[in-house]
Amino acid sequence: AADAIVAVGTGVAGMREYRNDIRARATAAGRNPDDIKLMFCVSPVVAPTEEEARAEVQRLVSTDSYIEKQLVGISSNTEIDFKQ
């Protein structure tokens, strides 16, 4: 049974939905949902407009090194080597 979950953030609504699902599953399994810690890894992109921010996200995710860079960042935050 998990005491902590590290997940990728998919927007506020998606993170809320995931959290609610985890809490419901914990309750169904007879666990206190407050005992399960949930951490979302997010990579905010700031730009003058939402359109520019979305364009920058698209540019970033289309690079060959995107996944590797994300794994390095998550590994750095959690001290777990996700590149293995």
PDB file of N, CA, C and O in Angstrom:
ATOM      1  N   ALA A   1       0.839  -1.181   0.000  1.00  0.00           N
ATOM      2  CA  ALA A   1       0.000   0.000   0.000  1.00  0.00           C
ATOM      3  C   ALA A   1       0.879   1.238   0.000  1.00  0.00           C
ATOM      4  O   ALA A   1       1.859   1.319   0.740  1.00  0.00           O
ATOM      5  N   ALA A   2       0.528   2.176  -0.816  1.00  0.00           N
ATOM      6  CA  ALA A   2       1.328   3.402  -0.957  1.00  0.00           C
ATOM      7  C   ALA A   2       1.027   4.382   0.169  1.00  0.00           C
ATOM      8  O   ALA A   2      -0.122   4.567   0.570  1.00  0.00           O
ATOM      9  N   ASP A   3       2.088   5.003   0.664  1.00  0.00           N
ATOM     10  CA  ASP A   3       1.940   6.092   1.630  1.00  0.00           C
ATOM     11  C   ASP A   3       2.114   7.432   0.945  1.00  0.00           C
ATOM     12  O   ASP A   3       1.668   8.461   1.453  1.00  0.00           O
ATOM     13  N   ALA A   4       2.773   7.418  -0.230  1.00  0.00           N
ATOM     14  CA  ALA A   4       3.007   8.644  -0.993  1.00  0.00           C
ATOM     15  C   ALA A   4       2.956   8.313  -2.476  1.00  0.00           C
ATOM     16  O   ALA A   4       3.378   7.240  -2.906  1.00  0.00           O
ATOM     17  N   ILE A   5       2.434   9.250  -3.242  1.00  0.00           N
ATOM     18  CA  ILE A   5       2.334   9.092  -4.690  1.00  0.00           C
ATOM     19  C   ILE A   5       2.901  10.342  -5.335  1.00  0.00           C
ATOM     20  O   ILE A   5       2.564  11.460  -4.945  1.00  0.00           O
ATOM     21  N   VAL A   6       3.771  10.146  -6.332  1.00  0.00           N
ATOM     22  CA  VAL A   6       4.295  11.250  -7.130  1.00  0.00           C
ATOM     23  C   VAL A   6       3.653  11.119  -8.504  1.00  0.00           C
ATOM     24  O   VAL A   6       3.791  10.088  -9.161  1.00  0.00           O
ATOM     25  N   ALA A   7       2.954  12.159  -8.937  1.00  0.00           N
ATOM     26  CA  ALA A   7       2.245  12.123 -10.210  1.00  0.00           C
ATOM     27  C   ALA A   7       2.581  13.366 -11.023  1.00  0.00           C
ATOM     28  O   ALA A   7       3.066  14.364 -10.491  1.00  0.00           O
ATOM     29  N   VAL A   8       2.318  13.285 -12.302  1.00  0.00           N
ATOM     30  CA  VAL A   8       2.544  14.424 -13.194  1.00  0.00           C
ATOM     31  C   VAL A   8       1.276  15.263 -13.232  1.00  0.00           C
ATOM     32  O   VAL A   8       0.184  14.737 -13.444  1.00  0.00           O
ATOM     33  N   GLY A   9       1.419  16.563 -13.028  1.00  0.00           N
ATOM     34  CA  GLY A   9       0.281  17.472 -13.062  1.00  0.00           C
ATOM     35  C   GLY A   9      -0.247  17.644 -14.469  1.00  0.00           C
ATOM     36  O   GLY A   9       0.525  17.825 -15.410  1.00  0.00           O
ATOM     37  N   THR A  10      -1.566  17.588 -14.615  1.00  0.00           N
ATOM     38  CA  THR A  10      -2.201  17.734 -15.927  1.00  0.00           C
ATOM     39  C   THR A  10      -3.235  18.847 -15.903  1.00  0.00           C
ATOM     40  O   THR A  10      -4.313  18.716 -16.482  1.00  0.00           O
ATOM     41  N   GLY A  11      -2.906  19.927 -15.240  1.00  0.00           N
ATOM     42  CA  GLY A  11      -3.854  21.020 -15.086  1.00  0.00           C
ATOM     43  C   GLY A  11      -4.608  20.862 -13.780  1.00  0.00           C
ATOM     44  O   GLY A  11      -4.683  19.766 -13.224  1.00  0.00           O
ATOM     45  N   VAL A  12      -5.158  21.944 -13.300  1.00  0.00           N
ATOM     46  CA  VAL A  12      -5.818  21.950 -11.994  1.00  0.00           C
ATOM     47  C   VAL A  12      -6.968  20.941 -11.952  1.00  0.00           C
ATOM     48  O   VAL A  12      -7.084  20.176 -10.995  1.00  0.00           O
ATOM     49  N   ALA A  13      -7.809  20.934 -12.973  1.00  0.00           N
ATOM     50  CA  ALA A  13      -8.961  20.022 -12.977  1.00  0.00           C
ATOM     51  C   ALA A  13      -8.503  18.566 -12.993  1.00  0.00           C
ATOM     52  O   ALA A  13      -9.058  17.734 -12.275  1.00  0.00           O
ATOM     53  N   GLY A  14      -7.505  18.256 -13.800  1.00  0.00           N
ATOM     54  CA  GLY A  14      -6.996  16.885 -13.872  1.00  0.00           C
ATOM     55  C   GLY A  14      -6.365  16.435 -12.568  1.00  0.00           C
ATOM     56  O   GLY A  14      -6.546  15.292 -12.148  1.00  0.00           O
ATOM     57  N   MET A  15      -5.617  17.338 -11.921  1.00  0.00           N
ATOM     58  CA  MET A  15      -4.997  17.001 -10.640  1.00  0.00           C
ATOM     59  C   MET A  15      -6.061  16.784  -9.572  1.00  0.00           C
ATOM     60  O   MET A  15      -5.951  15.866  -8.759  1.00  0.00           O
ATOM     61  N   ARG A  16      -7.083  17.620  -9.570  1.00  0.00           N
ATOM     62  CA  ARG A  16      -8.173  17.477  -8.595  1.00  0.00           C
ATOM     63  C   ARG A  16      -8.897  16.145  -8.803  1.00  0.00           C
ATOM     64  O   ARG A  16      -9.203  15.442  -7.840  1.00  0.00           O
ATOM     65  N   GLU A  17      -9.169  15.803 -10.063  1.00  0.00           N
ATOM     66  CA  GLU A  17      -9.854  14.548 -10.373  1.00  0.00           C
ATOM     67  C   GLU A  17      -9.014  13.345  -9.919  1.00  0.00           C
ATOM     68  O   GLU A  17      -9.544  12.390  -9.350  1.00  0.00           O
ATOM     69  N   TYR A  18      -7.710  13.400 -10.175  1.00  0.00           N
ATOM     70  CA  TYR A  18      -6.813  12.312  -9.775  1.00  0.00           C
ATOM     71  C   TYR A  18      -6.789  12.186  -8.251  1.00  0.00           C
ATOM     72  O   TYR A  18      -6.875  11.080  -7.716  1.00  0.00           O
ATOM     73  N   ARG A  19      -6.672  13.310  -7.560  1.00  0.00           N
ATOM     74  CA  ARG A  19      -6.654  13.316  -6.092  1.00  0.00           C
ATOM     75  C   ARG A  19      -7.943  12.708  -5.540  1.00  0.00           C
ATOM     76  O   ARG A  19      -7.900  11.878  -4.632  1.00  0.00           O
ATOM     77  N   ASN A  20      -9.080  13.116  -6.084  1.00  0.00           N
ATOM     78  CA  ASN A  20     -10.362  12.590  -5.617  1.00  0.00           C
ATOM     79  C   ASN A  20     -10.456  11.083  -5.843  1.00  0.00           C
ATOM     80  O   ASN A  20     -10.992  10.358  -5.005  1.00  0.00           O
ATOM     81  N   ASP A  21      -9.933  10.613  -6.978  1.00  0.00           N
ATOM     82  CA  ASP A  21      -9.937   9.186  -7.284  1.00  0.00           C
ATOM     83  C   ASP A  21      -9.074   8.416  -6.279  1.00  0.00           C
ATOM     84  O   ASP A  21      -9.485   7.367  -5.782  1.00  0.00           O
ATOM     85  N   ILE A  22      -7.885   8.933  -5.984  1.00  0.00           N
ATOM     86  CA  ILE A  22      -6.993   8.279  -5.017  1.00  0.00           C
ATOM     87  C   ILE A  22      -7.652   8.228  -3.641  1.00  0.00           C
ATOM     88  O   ILE A  22      -7.601   7.204  -2.960  1.00  0.00           O
ATOM     89  N   ARG A  23      -8.266   9.328  -3.239  1.00  0.00           N
ATOM     90  CA  ARG A  23      -8.922   9.370  -1.926  1.00  0.00           C
ATOM     91  C   ARG A  23     -10.090   8.369  -1.866  1.00  0.00           C
ATOM     92  O   ARG A  23     -10.281   7.702  -0.849  1.00  0.00           O
ATOM     93  N   ALA A  24     -10.856   8.267  -2.936  1.00  0.00           N
ATOM     94  CA  ALA A  24     -11.974   7.318  -2.977  1.00  0.00           C
ATOM     95  C   ALA A  24     -11.462   5.878  -2.910  1.00  0.00           C
ATOM     96  O   ALA A  24     -12.044   5.038  -2.224  1.00  0.00           O
ATOM     97  N   ARG A  25     -10.374   5.600  -3.624  1.00  0.00           N
ATOM     98  CA  ARG A  25      -9.797   4.248  -3.595  1.00  0.00           C
ATOM     99  C   ARG A  25      -9.263   3.908  -2.211  1.00  0.00           C
ATOM    100  O   ARG A  25      -9.403   2.778  -1.742  1.00  0.00           O
ATOM    101  N   ALA A  26      -8.649   4.890  -1.560  1.00  0.00           N
ATOM    102  CA  ALA A  26      -8.132   4.666  -0.205  1.00  0.00           C
ATOM    103  C   ALA A  26      -9.278   4.334   0.744  1.00  0.00           C
ATOM    104  O   ALA A  26      -9.189   3.393   1.532  1.00  0.00           O
ATOM    105  N   THR A  27     -10.341   5.104   0.663  1.00  0.00           N
ATOM    106  CA  THR A  27     -11.508   4.872   1.519  1.00  0.00           C
ATOM    107  C   THR A  27     -12.097   3.489   1.257  1.00  0.00           C
ATOM    108  O   THR A  27     -12.438   2.767   2.194  1.00  0.00           O
ATOM    109  N   ALA A  28     -12.215   3.122  -0.019  1.00  0.00           N
ATOM    110  CA  ALA A  28     -12.762   1.810  -0.386  1.00  0.00           C
ATOM    111  C   ALA A  28     -11.889   0.673   0.140  1.00  0.00           C
ATOM    112  O   ALA A  28     -12.383  -0.422   0.409  1.00  0.00           O
ATOM    113  N   ALA A  29     -10.594   0.935   0.283  1.00  0.00           N
ATOM    114  CA  ALA A  29      -9.663  -0.078   0.793  1.00  0.00           C
ATOM    115  C   ALA A  29      -9.567  -0.051   2.316  1.00  0.00           C
ATOM    116  O   ALA A  29      -8.768  -0.779   2.905  1.00  0.00           O
ATOM    117  N   GLY A  30     -10.385   0.790   2.953  1.00  0.00           N
ATOM    118  CA  GLY A  30     -10.389   0.866   4.403  1.00  0.00           C
ATOM    119  C   GLY A  30      -9.278   1.715   4.995  1.00  0.00           C
ATOM    120  O   GLY A  30      -8.963   1.597   6.179  1.00  0.00           O
ATOM    121  N   ARG A  31      -8.684   2.567   4.174  1.00  0.00           N
ATOM    122  CA  ARG A  31      -7.601   3.431   4.645  1.00  0.00           C
ATOM    123  C   ARG A  31      -8.105   4.856   4.831  1.00  0.00           C
ATOM    124  O   ARG A  31      -9.078   5.274   4.202  1.00  0.00           O
ATOM    125  N   ASN A  32      -7.434   5.586   5.696  1.00  0.00           N
ATOM    126  CA  ASN A  32      -7.728   7.004   5.872  1.00  0.00           C
ATOM    127  C   ASN A  32      -7.076   7.744   4.702  1.00  0.00           C
ATOM    128  O   ASN A  32      -5.852   7.709   4.576  1.00  0.00           O
ATOM    129  N   PRO A  33      -7.848   8.408   3.845  1.00  0.00           N
ATOM    130  CA  PRO A  33      -7.259   9.079   2.685  1.00  0.00           C
ATOM    131  C   PRO A  33      -6.259  10.167   3.058  1.00  0.00           C
ATOM    132  O   PRO A  33      -5.398  10.513   2.250  1.00  0.00           O
ATOM    133  N   ASP A  34      -6.358  10.710   4.267  1.00  0.00           N
ATOM    134  CA  ASP A  34      -5.403  11.734   4.698  1.00  0.00           C
ATOM    135  C   ASP A  34      -4.023  11.154   4.981  1.00  0.00           C
ATOM    136  O   ASP A  34      -3.051  11.900   5.095  1.00  0.00           O
ATOM    137  N   ASP A  35      -3.927   9.827   5.095  1.00  0.00           N
ATOM    138  CA  ASP A  35      -2.636   9.186   5.336  1.00  0.00           C
ATOM    139  C   ASP A  35      -1.816   9.029   4.059  1.00  0.00           C
ATOM    140  O   ASP A  35      -0.631   8.702   4.126  1.00  0.00           O
ATOM    141  N   ILE A  36      -2.423   9.254   2.906  1.00  0.00           N
ATOM    142  CA  ILE A  36      -1.723   9.111   1.628  1.00  0.00           C
ATOM    143  C   ILE A  36      -1.345  10.497   1.129  1.00  0.00           C
ATOM    144  O   ILE A  36      -2.210  11.336   0.881  1.00  0.00           O
ATOM    145  N   LYS A  37      -0.067  10.725   0.988  1.00  0.00           N
ATOM    146  CA  LYS A  37       0.431  12.021   0.524  1.00  0.00           C
ATOM    147  C   LYS A  37       0.561  11.983  -0.994  1.00  0.00           C
ATOM    148  O   LYS A  37       1.088  11.022  -1.556  1.00  0.00           O
ATOM    149  N   LEU A  38       0.089  13.010  -1.639  1.00  0.00           N
ATOM    150  CA  LEU A  38       0.104  13.102  -3.096  1.00  0.00           C
ATOM    151  C   LEU A  38       0.871  14.348  -3.506  1.00  0.00           C
ATOM    152  O   LEU A  38       0.541  15.459  -3.090  1.00  0.00           O
ATOM    153  N   MET A  39       1.904  14.152  -4.331  1.00  0.00           N
ATOM    154  CA  MET A  39       2.700  15.280  -4.809  1.00  0.00           C
ATOM    155  C   MET A  39       2.646  15.302  -6.335  1.00  0.00           C
ATOM    156  O   MET A  39       2.926  14.300  -6.993  1.00  0.00           O
ATOM    157  N   PHE A  40       2.286  16.448  -6.879  1.00  0.00           N
ATOM    158  CA  PHE A  40       2.267  16.607  -8.327  1.00  0.00           C
ATOM    159  C   PHE A  40       3.523  17.336  -8.778  1.00  0.00           C
ATOM    160  O   PHE A  40       3.898  18.362  -8.211  1.00  0.00           O
ATOM    161  N   CYS A  41       4.162  16.798  -9.798  1.00  0.00           N
ATOM    162  CA  CYS A  41       5.301  17.468 -10.417  1.00  0.00           C
ATOM    163  C   CYS A  41       4.743  18.318 -11.555  1.00  0.00           C
ATOM    164  O   CYS A  41       4.106  17.801 -12.472  1.00  0.00           O
ATOM    165  N   VAL A  42       4.982  19.594 -11.489  1.00  0.00           N
ATOM    166  CA  VAL A  42       4.492  20.504 -12.526  1.00  0.00           C
ATOM    167  C   VAL A  42       5.652  21.328 -13.061  1.00  0.00           C
ATOM    168  O   VAL A  42       6.639  21.567 -12.366  1.00  0.00           O
ATOM    169  N   SER A  43       5.515  21.750 -14.294  1.00  0.00           N
ATOM    170  CA  SER A  43       6.505  22.612 -14.936  1.00  0.00           C
ATOM    171  C   SER A  43       5.774  23.820 -15.501  1.00  0.00           C
ATOM    172  O   SER A  43       5.413  23.829 -16.678  1.00  0.00           O
ATOM    173  N   PRO A  44       5.552  24.835 -14.682  1.00  0.00           N
ATOM    174  CA  PRO A  44       4.805  25.994 -15.171  1.00  0.00           C
ATOM    175  C   PRO A  44       5.560  26.735 -16.271  1.00  0.00           C
ATOM    176  O   PRO A  44       6.787  26.835 -16.249  1.00  0.00           O
ATOM    177  N   VAL A  45       4.807  27.240 -17.215  1.00  0.00           N
ATOM    178  CA  VAL A  45       5.364  28.057 -18.293  1.00  0.00           C
ATOM    179  C   VAL A  45       4.694  29.420 -18.203  1.00  0.00           C
ATOM    180  O   VAL A  45       3.468  29.524 -18.243  1.00  0.00           O
ATOM    181  N   VAL A  46       5.502  30.452 -18.081  1.00  0.00           N
ATOM    182  CA  VAL A  46       4.988  31.816 -17.944  1.00  0.00           C
ATOM    183  C   VAL A  46       5.306  32.588 -19.218  1.00  0.00           C
ATOM    184  O   VAL A  46       6.437  32.561 -19.704  1.00  0.00           O
ATOM    185  N   ALA A  47       4.313  33.266 -19.748  1.00  0.00           N
ATOM    186  CA  ALA A  47       4.477  34.080 -20.954  1.00  0.00           C
ATOM    187  C   ALA A  47       3.489  35.245 -20.868  1.00  0.00           C
ATOM    188  O   ALA A  47       2.569  35.223 -20.051  1.00  0.00           O
ATOM    189  N   PRO A  48       3.681  36.253 -21.706  1.00  0.00           N
ATOM    190  CA  PRO A  48       2.784  37.419 -21.666  1.00  0.00           C
ATOM    191  C   PRO A  48       1.306  37.075 -21.892  1.00  0.00           C
ATOM    192  O   PRO A  48       0.423  37.719 -21.327  1.00  0.00           O
ATOM    193  N   THR A  49       1.041  36.051 -22.726  1.00  0.00           N
ATOM    194  CA  THR A  49      -0.347  35.661 -22.979  1.00  0.00           C
ATOM    195  C   THR A  49      -0.477  34.145 -22.861  1.00  0.00           C
ATOM    196  O   THR A  49       0.515  33.419 -22.937  1.00  0.00           O
ATOM    197  N   GLU A  50      -1.699  33.681 -22.677  1.00  0.00           N
ATOM    198  CA  GLU A  50      -1.929  32.234 -22.619  1.00  0.00           C
ATOM    199  C   GLU A  50      -1.552  31.581 -23.944  1.00  0.00           C
ATOM    200  O   GLU A  50      -0.991  30.485 -23.964  1.00  0.00           O
ATOM    201  N   GLU A  51      -1.859  32.249 -25.043  1.00  0.00           N
ATOM    202  CA  GLU A  51      -1.531  31.714 -26.369  1.00  0.00           C
ATOM    203  C   GLU A  51      -0.026  31.504 -26.510  1.00  0.00           C
ATOM    204  O   GLU A  51       0.413  30.471 -27.015  1.00  0.00           O
ATOM    205  N   GLU A  52       0.764  32.478 -26.067  1.00  0.00           N
ATOM    206  CA  GLU A  52       2.221  32.353 -26.140  1.00  0.00           C
ATOM    207  C   GLU A  52       2.727  31.250 -25.212  1.00  0.00           C
ATOM    208  O   GLU A  52       3.662  30.527 -25.555  1.00  0.00           O
ATOM    209  N   ALA A  53       2.117  31.123 -24.054  1.00  0.00           N
ATOM    210  CA  ALA A  53       2.517  30.067 -23.118  1.00  0.00           C
ATOM    211  C   ALA A  53       2.229  28.693 -23.721  1.00  0.00           C
ATOM    212  O   ALA A  53       3.057  27.786 -23.629  1.00  0.00           O
ATOM    213  N   ARG A  54       1.067  28.543 -24.330  1.00  0.00           N
ATOM    214  CA  ARG A  54       0.725  27.259 -24.955  1.00  0.00           C
ATOM    215  C   ARG A  54       1.655  26.947 -26.128  1.00  0.00           C
ATOM    216  O   ARG A  54       2.028  25.792 -26.332  1.00  0.00           O
ATOM    217  N   ALA A  55       2.026  27.954 -26.888  1.00  0.00           N
ATOM    218  CA  ALA A  55       2.966  27.753 -27.998  1.00  0.00           C
ATOM    219  C   ALA A  55       4.335  27.324 -27.467  1.00  0.00           C
ATOM    220  O   ALA A  55       4.990  26.462 -28.053  1.00  0.00           O
ATOM    221  N   GLU A  56       4.757  27.919 -26.373  1.00  0.00           N
ATOM    222  CA  GLU A  56       6.042  27.554 -25.771  1.00  0.00           C
ATOM    223  C   GLU A  56       6.006  26.125 -25.238  1.00  0.00           C
ATOM    224  O   GLU A  56       6.977  25.384 -25.393  1.00  0.00           O
ATOM    225  N   VAL A  57       4.908  25.734 -24.619  1.00  0.00           N
ATOM    226  CA  VAL A  57       4.768  24.353 -24.145  1.00  0.00           C
ATOM    227  C   VAL A  57       4.867  23.397 -25.326  1.00  0.00           C
ATOM    228  O   VAL A  57       5.561  22.383 -25.250  1.00  0.00           O
ATOM    229  N   GLN A  58       4.186  23.711 -26.403  1.00  0.00           N
ATOM    230  CA  GLN A  58       4.228  22.851 -27.593  1.00  0.00           C
ATOM    231  C   GLN A  58       5.646  22.742 -28.138  1.00  0.00           C
ATOM    232  O   GLN A  58       6.078  21.663 -28.543  1.00  0.00           O
ATOM    233  N   ARG A  59       6.366  23.852 -28.148  1.00  0.00           N
ATOM    234  CA  ARG A  59       7.753  23.838 -28.618  1.00  0.00           C
ATOM    235  C   ARG A  59       8.607  22.955 -27.713  1.00  0.00           C
ATOM    236  O   ARG A  59       9.417  22.163 -28.194  1.00  0.00           O
ATOM    237  N   LEU A  60       8.422  23.096 -26.404  1.00  0.00           N
ATOM    238  CA  LEU A  60       9.220  22.321 -25.445  1.00  0.00           C
ATOM    239  C   LEU A  60       8.954  20.819 -25.557  1.00  0.00           C
ATOM    240  O   LEU A  60       9.893  20.024 -25.589  1.00  0.00           O
ATOM    241  N   VAL A  61       7.690  20.433 -25.617  1.00  0.00           N
ATOM    242  CA  VAL A  61       7.375  19.005 -25.629  1.00  0.00           C
ATOM    243  C   VAL A  61       7.722  18.333 -26.951  1.00  0.00           C
ATOM    244  O   VAL A  61       7.776  17.105 -27.022  1.00  0.00           O
ATOM    245  N   SER A  62       7.953  19.105 -27.982  1.00  0.00           N
ATOM    246  CA  SER A  62       8.293  18.512 -29.275  1.00  0.00           C
ATOM    247  C   SER A  62       9.795  18.299 -29.453  1.00  0.00           C
ATOM    248  O   SER A  62      10.220  17.765 -30.478  1.00  0.00           O
ATOM    249  N   THR A  63      10.606  18.708 -28.473  1.00  0.00           N
ATOM    250  CA  THR A  63      12.053  18.495 -28.585  1.00  0.00           C
ATOM    251  C   THR A  63      12.395  17.045 -28.260  1.00  0.00           C
ATOM    252  O   THR A  63      11.692  16.384 -27.495  1.00  0.00           O
ATOM    253  N   ASP A  64      13.488  16.560 -28.853  1.00  0.00           N
ATOM    254  CA  ASP A  64      13.920  15.180 -28.631  1.00  0.00           C
ATOM    255  C   ASP A  64      14.303  14.912 -27.178  1.00  0.00           C
ATOM    256  O   ASP A  64      14.181  13.783 -26.704  1.00  0.00           O
ATOM    257  N   SER A  65      14.758  15.929 -26.478  1.00  0.00           N
ATOM    258  CA  SER A  65      15.257  15.726 -25.114  1.00  0.00           C
ATOM    259  C   SER A  65      14.205  16.006 -24.034  1.00  0.00           C
ATOM    260  O   SER A  65      14.533  15.987 -22.848  1.00  0.00           O
ATOM    261  N   TYR A  66      12.966  16.262 -24.413  1.00  0.00           N
ATOM    262  CA  TYR A  66      11.937  16.655 -23.445  1.00  0.00           C
ATOM    263  C   TYR A  66      11.757  15.639 -22.316  1.00  0.00           C
ATOM    264  O   TYR A  66      11.812  15.998 -21.140  1.00  0.00           O
ATOM    265  N   ILE A  67      11.545  14.382 -22.670  1.00  0.00           N
ATOM    266  CA  ILE A  67      11.281  13.367 -21.641  1.00  0.00           C
ATOM    267  C   ILE A  67      12.489  13.206 -20.726  1.00  0.00           C
ATOM    268  O   ILE A  67      12.338  13.115 -19.508  1.00  0.00           O
ATOM    269  N   GLU A  68      13.678  13.170 -21.305  1.00  0.00           N
ATOM    270  CA  GLU A  68      14.885  13.036 -20.485  1.00  0.00           C
ATOM    271  C   GLU A  68      15.014  14.203 -19.502  1.00  0.00           C
ATOM    272  O   GLU A  68      15.342  13.997 -18.334  1.00  0.00           O
ATOM    273  N   LYS A  69      14.760  15.413 -19.968  1.00  0.00           N
ATOM    274  CA  LYS A  69      14.847  16.587 -19.088  1.00  0.00           C
ATOM    275  C   LYS A  69      13.795  16.530 -17.984  1.00  0.00           C
ATOM    276  O   LYS A  69      14.071  16.914 -16.847  1.00  0.00           O
ATOM    277  N   GLN A  70      12.603  16.059 -18.306  1.00  0.00           N
ATOM    278  CA  GLN A  70      11.556  15.937 -17.291  1.00  0.00           C
ATOM    279  C   GLN A  70      11.943  14.914 -16.227  1.00  0.00           C
ATOM    280  O   GLN A  70      11.734  15.141 -15.035  1.00  0.00           O
ATOM    281  N   LEU A  71      12.508  13.789 -16.661  1.00  0.00           N
ATOM    282  CA  LEU A  71      12.938  12.765 -15.708  1.00  0.00           C
ATOM    283  C   LEU A  71      14.050  13.277 -14.796  1.00  0.00           C
ATOM    284  O   LEU A  71      14.074  12.968 -13.605  1.00  0.00           O
ATOM    285  N   VAL A  72      14.965  14.059 -15.357  1.00  0.00           N
ATOM    286  CA  VAL A  72      16.036  14.648 -14.546  1.00  0.00           C
ATOM    287  C   VAL A  72      15.436  15.581 -13.498  1.00  0.00           C
ATOM    288  O   VAL A  72      15.840  15.554 -12.335  1.00  0.00           O
ATOM    289  N   GLY A  73      14.480  16.401 -13.903  1.00  0.00           N
ATOM    290  CA  GLY A  73      13.844  17.329 -12.968  1.00  0.00           C
ATOM    291  C   GLY A  73      13.098  16.615 -11.856  1.00  0.00           C
ATOM    292  O   GLY A  73      13.216  16.986 -10.688  1.00  0.00           O
ATOM    293  N   ILE A  74      12.329  15.591 -12.212  1.00  0.00           N
ATOM    294  CA  ILE A  74      11.587  14.833 -11.204  1.00  0.00           C
ATOM    295  C   ILE A  74      12.560  14.110 -10.278  1.00  0.00           C
ATOM    296  O   ILE A  74      12.352  14.065  -9.065  1.00  0.00           O
ATOM    297  N   SER A  75      13.618  13.546 -10.850  1.00  0.00           N
ATOM    298  CA  SER A  75      14.628  12.858 -10.039  1.00  0.00           C
ATOM    299  C   SER A  75      15.267  13.815  -9.049  1.00  0.00           C
ATOM    300  O   SER A  75      15.511  13.453  -7.898  1.00  0.00           O
ATOM    301  N   SER A  76      15.538  15.024  -9.490  1.00  0.00           N
ATOM    302  CA  SER A  76      16.150  16.030  -8.621  1.00  0.00           C
ATOM    303  C   SER A  76      15.227  16.396  -7.463  1.00  0.00           C
ATOM    304  O   SER A  76      15.681  16.561  -6.331  1.00  0.00           O
ATOM    305  N   ASN A  77      13.950  16.521  -7.744  1.00  0.00           N
ATOM    306  CA  ASN A  77      12.981  16.895  -6.708  1.00  0.00           C
ATOM    307  C   ASN A  77      12.704  15.781  -5.710  1.00  0.00           C
ATOM    308  O   ASN A  77      12.431  16.047  -4.539  1.00  0.00           O
ATOM    309  N   THR A  78      12.774  14.541  -6.166  1.00  0.00           N
ATOM    310  CA  THR A  78      12.392  13.416  -5.312  1.00  0.00           C
ATOM    311  C   THR A  78      13.574  12.604  -4.797  1.00  0.00           C
ATOM    312  O   THR A  78      13.412  11.756  -3.920  1.00  0.00           O
ATOM    313  N   GLU A  79      14.753  12.860  -5.335  1.00  0.00           N
ATOM    314  CA  GLU A  79      15.962  12.086  -5.016  1.00  0.00           C
ATOM    315  C   GLU A  79      15.802  10.612  -5.389  1.00  0.00           C
ATOM    316  O   GLU A  79      16.390   9.735  -4.756  1.00  0.00           O
ATOM    317  N   ILE A  80      15.003  10.351  -6.422  1.00  0.00           N
ATOM    318  CA  ILE A  80      14.829   9.009  -6.985  1.00  0.00           C
ATOM    319  C   ILE A  80      15.288   9.078  -8.434  1.00  0.00           C
ATOM    320  O   ILE A  80      14.862   9.966  -9.172  1.00  0.00           O
ATOM    321  N   ASP A  81      16.156   8.151  -8.855  1.00  0.00           N
ATOM    322  CA  ASP A  81      16.673   8.167 -10.221  1.00  0.00           C
ATOM    323  C   ASP A  81      15.665   7.509 -11.165  1.00  0.00           C
ATOM    324  O   ASP A  81      15.641   6.285 -11.298  1.00  0.00           O
ATOM    325  N   PHE A  82      14.837   8.321 -11.816  1.00  0.00           N
ATOM    326  CA  PHE A  82      13.816   7.810 -12.728  1.00  0.00           C
ATOM    327  C   PHE A  82      14.371   7.463 -14.109  1.00  0.00           C
ATOM    328  O   PHE A  82      13.634   6.945 -14.948  1.00  0.00           O
ATOM    329  N   LYS A  83      15.638   7.734 -14.359  1.00  0.00           N
ATOM    330  CA  LYS A  83      16.230   7.410 -15.656  1.00  0.00           C
ATOM    331  C   LYS A  83      16.668   5.954 -15.735  1.00  0.00           C
ATOM    332  O   LYS A  83      17.046   5.487 -16.809  1.00  0.00           O
ATOM    333  N   GLN A  84      16.626   5.228 -14.624  1.00  0.00           N
ATOM    334  CA  GLN A  84      17.056   3.821 -14.623  1.00  0.00           C
ATOM    335  C   GLN A  84      16.076   2.965 -15.386  1.00  0.00           C
ATOM    336  O   GLN A  84      16.268   1.754 -15.494  1.00  0.00           O
TER     337      GLN A  84
END
